Amino acid sequence: MFKMNKKKILNRLNTMKLRHLQKLAAVTVMAMLVTVSSCKKNLTPQGELTTANVYTNYANYLQVVAKLYDAFAISGQAGGAGNPDIAGIDEGFGNYFREYINMEELTTDEVSIIWNDHTIHNLHDMNWDQNDIFITAIYDRIYYQISLDNEFLRNTTDALLAKNGITGAQVTTVHQYRAEARFLRALAYTHAIDIFGSVPLVTEADPVGVFFPVQKTRTEVFNYVESELKAIDGDLGAPRFSYGHADKGAEWALLAKLYLNAKVYTGTDRSTDAITYASKVIAAGYSLEPKFANMFAADNNLSNEMIFPIESDANSTQGYGGMTYLIHAEIGGNMNAADYGAGGTGPAWAGFRTTKQYVALFNDPTDPNGASDTRAMFFTNGQTLEMTSEFNFNNGYAIAKFSNLTSTGAWGGGNPSLAFVNTDFPAFRLADMYLTYAEAYLRGGAGGDATTALHYVNLVRERAYAGSESGNGDITAAQLTLPFILDERGREFLLEGQRRTDLIRFGEFTNGTYLWAWKGGVLGGASVGDYRNLMPIPSAQISLNPTLKQNNGYN
């Protein structure tokens, strides 16, 4: 095992040019495996690796692993918008993290964006189709990520390690790296079944070259992800053994989330298993960040609440996706970019605002005015509550959650003339496990109890109410219901890539029971067809892969 300082994994890419690190099999726009190239950082290169020699030198292995993590954070080789990993997708918006946030947030009550780029408004208006460029981007990025993981696994079998002279303790460490690659692949497949349902399943056992990946049912891919996560438990590091690496805590958290959504994915409730794995995470030594806002600051890597991050580094992950997108798209109107540690030319991207229906979540019984809940991170000066126009930044409250300032208010670092930031994204954090336990218990999961569920929810709420121990944030047992949990998750996880999945699990995403501004493309909100609980398989994939079947409701 090993220890590294902040931005441990991504900084491993600072020392080498990785332009032709591997030949990778990627399911991309062509709906089949094609040869693509790995990317490099936009830093001064000191060497170049190729497929022919990278795996013969053990010193290169961690840098290959760094690429697997890096693919969630950046999407190309120029650091801007000009040289994407996948041909045909703009490097700026064709970013895994950016498009995942778009799928989970722009489609809901939490976020509407004013930009008129391509089909971006179709997401919040819920009238997308199979030709949507942003849906295509996330599909392609998911399978690019999977292809990277598969290629690493192909080249690190025990037989190949022996052939390349990798022996002893080095083999043990590579086994750990392989487990991390399998975790990252499982995470990508979880996103695939969540967004698209039944999808192609491609592993390292499949050939490299052109072939038609066979579509599997949602349940089959769910079962594969579950088996993979359980299989790697013995090789992953202990929770928090090295920041940025997938470890047992991340594995257990992903399993807890997988089981929480199992009824949607497979038709079978797995709430008992969700309790089991949420409990394992809770017992692993994590603790809530005392001040809520610090969880979203530039030094959030120091937080003991962080289970698994998508790392952001102003020098090593330069691009217009990731946390750069999340922070700069928040800023507009009367907001001062310096108040959020945002530098660069035109740092006020003026993109995100929220709906009045989301703001109303904070008018709960214990805080009728929403004045005490520190999670109500809105900027209201010059903003209207009503979002009369989807294209006016001043319509709707602005969001002020993520920042490139540290918890002490200092600038987060990076080149002040550039837009890039140092804040990490909390893909999994402890508060989610507390609320997962409570929800799974309320759904009938065995192995939990009412007292513990209430205690966990109140821990989250006490932190939200400035860490008060006097009970002004606490709820009673009678108030702990499933509808309350949905609203609490909304309050807790704004802009954290949770909302679409949560609304679907609670049956509130498409129907007319819960409406928000511009849902269905009208100001007052309107219900849409339940088929929109799934995104369509991109039309380019359907036309080029005869084995793929389109999701119901899409032509």
N, C-alpha and C positions, 0 to 999 in steps of 0.2 A: 504494500500500500504506500501511498505517497501523499504529501500535503503540498498545496500551492496557495499562493496569495490570491487577492481579488482578481476576477476575470481569468481564472486559471486555465480553462480549456481554450478559450478563444485566443489568448496570447501565445499559445503554442504555435499558431500559424504565423507569427511575426518573423520567424527565422528562415523560412524557406518559400520559394515560389512553387506553387502546387498546380501549375496550369495543366500539366498532363500527368497528374498523379496516378490516374487510373483510366482505363476504358470501362465505361459503366453502361449497364443495360438499363434503360429508362423507358417506362411506358409514358409517352408524351403525347403531343398533339396528334400523332399518327396512330394512336390506339394499339400500338404494338411495341416490342422492344427495339430500340434503336441505339446506336452508339453515340454517346455524348461525352463531354470532358468535364473533369472537376474544375473548380474555380480557384482563383488565387486572391489574396488580399491586395488592397491597393497600397501596398507598402513596398519599399525598395527590396527587391529580391536578392538573396544571397546564394541561391542555388536552384536547381530544377530537378524534379524527380519524375520518373516515368514508370509505367507499369512494369517494365523490364527489371527495374532495380529497387523499387520502393520496399518490397517485402523481404528483401535479402538483408536489410539492416534494421535491427530491432529499434534503433533510435528514431526511426521514422514512424513507428506504429502509433504513438500518441498523436502525432500530427495528422495522420489519417483519421483517427477518432475525432479530432477537433473539427475536421471537415463535416463529419456526420452531425455534430451539434450545430455547426455554423450554418448548415443549410436551412435551419428554421429561422435564422436571424437575418441573413442577407441572401440575395438572389442572383448575383452576377459577379463579374470580374472587373468592373470599372468603379464601383462604389457609388454610382449615380443611377443613370437610366440608359446607358448605352451599350452594355455588353452582357446580356442575360445568360444564365445557365441554359435556359430553354429557348430555342429559337422561336420567334414569333410572339413572345410575351415581353412587354416592356419591363426592364429591370427595376424601374421605380415602383410600379404597382404590382408586378408579378412576384410578390414576396410571400412566402408561406405564412408567416406571422401576420402580415398585413391583411391578407385575404381571409385568413381564419377569423380575425377580428371582424372583418366586414360581414362574413356569414353569420356570426353569432350576435353581433351588436346592431348593425345597420338594418337588419330585418325585424327589429323589435321596438318596444317603447323606449328603450334606453338611448338610442342614438339615431339622429337623422343628419345627413351631411348635405351641405349646400351646393357642393360642386356639381357640375353637369358633365363629368367625364364619362364618355361612352354610355354604358347602361347602369351607372352607379345608382341612380334613383329608383330603378326597378326593384332594388333590394328592399328599401323601406316601404315602397308602394306595394310590394308583394305581387308584382306582375311579371316576374322574370320568366324566361323560357330557356330552351335547351341551347340557344345560341349566345347566351350571356357571356361576355368576355371575362367577367370576374369569377363566375362559377367555373368556367374553363380553367382559369388561372389556378384556383385552389385544387382542382382535380389533378392538374398536371404537376403542381408542386408536391402534392401528397405522393404521387408515384415516382417523382424524381427522388424524393427523400427515401422511399422504399428501395429504389434501385441502388442508391449509395450504400445503404445498410447491407443489401444482398451481396454487393460486390466485395465489401470488406469481409463478410462471412465466407464467401467463396475462397478467398485468398488466405484465410487464417485457420484452416483445418489443422488438426494435429499432424496429419501426414505432410502438409506443406510447411508447417512450422519446423518439423524435423529436417525436411529437405533444405530449408533455408538456414539451418544452424541455430534455430531458436530453441533453447533448452533451459532446464532448471526453473528457477524462480521467474524467468521471463515468460515461460509458458503459462504459469499461474496468472501473471498479470494480463497476458493476452486473452486468457479465458475470461477475465473480468471485462476486458474491452469488448469481447464478443457478446457478453451478457448485456453490456450497455447498448451495443448496436441493436440487439434484439428488443430491448426496451424501447428504443427510439422508433424502430419499425412497428412495434405494437401500438405505440402512441399514434403513429400516422394511420395505421389501420383502424384504430378507434375513431379517429376523425373521419375516415372514409365511410364507415358504416353509420356514423351519426349523421353525416351530411347527405350521403348518397344511397344508403341502404345496402342493396346487393351489389357487390363490386368484384372485379378481378382479384384473384389471390395469386401473388407471385412471390416466390421465395428463392433462396440461394440454390435450391435443387433444380430450378428451371434453367433451361439452356440460355446462353448468351447469344443474341442474334435476333432475327425477325421471326416472331411467332405471334399467334393470337392468344393472349391470356384468357383463361376460362373464367367466366363470371360465377361467383359462388353466392349462395344465399346469405342474407344478413346473419342468420343464426350460425352458419358454417364459419364465417369469418369471426364472429364473436367467440365461438368455441376455440378457434385457432389462437386468437389474442389471449384468451384466458389460459390456454395450455402453455403458450410461450412465456407469459409472465410468471407462472408457477414454476416452470422449468428452470428459469434463470436465477431463482432466489438464492441458491447456494453459491453462485459466483459473483453476485453483486456485493459491493462494499456495504459496510454498516451505515445506518443513517448518519448523514453529515460527515462522512469520512473525508470528503474532499469537495469543496463547494463547486457546483456546476456539473458534477458528474451524476448520472443516474445511479441511485443506490437503492437499498431495500425500502427505504421510506418512500421514494418515488414509485417504486413498483407496487407497494401496498396501496398507496393513494390512487394510482391508476386503476387497480383492481376494485377498490371501493367505489370509484366513480363508474366503472364498467358495470358493476353489480347494481348500483342505484338506478341505472338506466336500462337494465336487462329486460324489464317488461316491455319497454318500447322496442328494443332491438330484437327480442326473441319471442315475446309473448309470455314468458315465464318470469314470475317475480323472484328476485334474488336478494330481497331486503336483509335476510339473515346473514348472507355472505357480506353484504355492504357493512353491516354492523361489525362483523368479525374483522374486516380489514381496516375500517376506520379506527377501530379500537387499537389495532396493532400500531398504527401511525401515532395515535394519541399517547400511547405508552412508550414511544420511542425517544422522548426527551425534548421534543419541540415545545415552544411556549409562545403565547401571543405577544406580538410587538406591543409594548405598553401604549404607544400613541398611534392611532390608526393611520394618520397621514405619513408616518415614517416608513410604512410598508411600501410606499410608492415614491420614495425619494431616491436620490442618486447613490446613496450608500445603503440601499436596502439589502445588499449582499451580506451585511452584518447582522441581519435580523434572524433570530432563532425561530421565527415563524415560517421562514422560507423552507419548503420541502424540495421543490425543484424549480429552477428558473430557466427562462430563455435569456441568456446573457446578452448584454449590450455594452459595447465598448466604443467610445468616440474615435478611437484610433484603429481598432481592429474590425469593427462591424459598420463600416461607413456605407450607408445606403438610405433610400427614402422609404423603406419599409420599417418593420420592427418598431422599437420604441421611439425612433425618430418620428415616425408617422403618428404614433399615439400621442406624443407630447405636443408636437407642432400643430396637429389638426385640432387640438383643443383651443388654441390661442387665436383670438380675433376680437373685433369690436374694440371696447375700451380696455381690454386686458393688456398688460405690459409684459412683453416677452421676457424681460429681465427678471420679473418676479417668479419665473418658472425656470430660470437658468438656461433659457433658449437663446442661442446666438445664431449667427449666420445671416446671409442676405434674405430678407423677406421671411423672418421666422414666424410671423403670424399667418399661418396657412388658412385660418378662419374656416374650419370645416364642420366640427361636431357641435350640435346642440341637442338638448334632450326635450322630451315632450312634457306637457303639464301632467299627463297621467303618471309618468314616472315620478315627477316631483311630488305628486300626491301620496306616493308610498310612504313618505316621511310623516304624514299626518296620521300617525298611529295613536292608539288609545293612551299610551304613556307619554306621548310628546305631541299634543294636538297641533302645535304650531311649527313643528320641525326645527325648533330653534336650538335644541340641545344635542341632537344626534350629529356627531362630528363627521358622519359619512355623507351628509348632505353637502357635497363639495361642488357647489354651483357658483357661477359668477353672474350676478344679476344687474350690475350697473350698465344701463343702456340696453338691457335685454327685456323683451316682453315674455310673459309666461305662455301666452298663446302663440302657437306656431302657425300663423295665418299663411305664411309662404314657406315653402320648402327651400327656397333659393335665397333667403335673406338671413344672414348670420345673426342679426339682432332679433329675429323671431325664435323664441325658445331660449331657455336658460343655457348659458355656456357651461361647460364642464371643466372643473379645475382640480383633477384628481392626481394625475401623474406629473412629476416635476424633475428637472435636471439640477435642482438644488439638493444639497444634503439635508439630513435631519437637523443640522445646526443652522441651516440657512445659507451655507457657503455654496459657491458655484461648484457644480458637480464634476467639472473637468472637461478635457477635450480641447480642440482648437477653437478659440472663441470666434473665429471668423467663419466657422462652419456650423452646420445645423445639427451635427451628430451628437448623441447624448450617451451618458454612462449609466442610466437607470436600467435595472434588470426587470423583466416581466415575471411576476409570480404565477407560473403555470399551475403549481399546486402549493397551497399554504394551509396552515393548521386550522384556521377558522372554517375552511371548507369541510374538513374532517369532522369538526364539532357539529356542523349543521347537517352533514351527511348522516351521522349517527342518529340525530334527532329525527330526521325525515324517515330514515329506514325503520326506526322504532314505530313511528306513527303509521307506517304502511304495514305493520304487522310483523316486522322482523323479530326473530327470536334471539335471545342472548343479550338483549338490552333491557333497560328498565326506565320507567317514567321519571324517576328522581334524577338519574344521570342525564337523561335527554334534556330535561329542563335546566339542569345545572350547566350543561355545555352551551345551550342557547343563551343563557344569562351571562356566561363568561364573555361571549361575543358582544352582547349588548352593553355590558358594563364597560367594556373597552370603548365601544362606540360613544358612550356617554361620558367620555373623558376619564375612563377608568374608575368611575365612582363605585364605592363599596356601600353606599347608602341606600342602594336599591332603586334609584330613580330611573334606571334603564331596564330593570328586571320586569319580567312578565310572570303571571301566575300559571299554575298547571292548567287551569281552565282556558287560558288564552293560547296555549300551545296546541295549535291545530295545523293541518296541512296547508290551508290557505295562508296562515300566518307565516309558515316556513317559506312559501313561495315569495311572499312580500319581503321577508327578512333576507332571503338570498338576493333579491333585487337590490335592497339597500346596501348589502355588504359587497357585492361583486360588480358594481358598475364598471364597464369597460374592461372586464377581466375575461371575456370570452366564454361566458356561462349562460347568458340570458335566453338565447334561442332554445338551447337544449333543455333548460329548466321549464320554459313555457310549454314546450312539447310534452315533457314528462307529466306536467300538471293538466294537460289538455286545454291550454289557454292560448296556443299560438295562432290557430287559424279561425277559431269560432267567433261568434259575436258576443259572447259573455264578457270578455275583456277587450275593449277597443281603445286604440290610441290614435293620436293625430297622424293622418295619412296612411294608416293601415288600410290596405285595399285601394289606396290611391285617392281617398277622399278625406277632407279635413276632419270630419267627425269620426272617421274610422268605419270600416265595414269588414264583415267576415269574408273569408276566402275559402276556397276548396281545401278539404283536408289533405289532398294529395300534395299540397305545398309543405307538409311536414318533412318531405324529402326534396332535395334539389334534383334537377334532371341530370342524367348522364350527358355530358356535352355532345352536341350533334356530330362534331368531328370524330369523336370516339365511336359513336354508333355507326357512322358511314364507313369507317375503315376497319372495324372489327365485327365480322358477321356473328360472333358468338354473344355479343352484348344485347341485352334486352332493356329498352327504355322503361323508366319508372312510369307507373300509371298516371294519367292526367296530362302527360306531355306528348306531343306529336312525334 
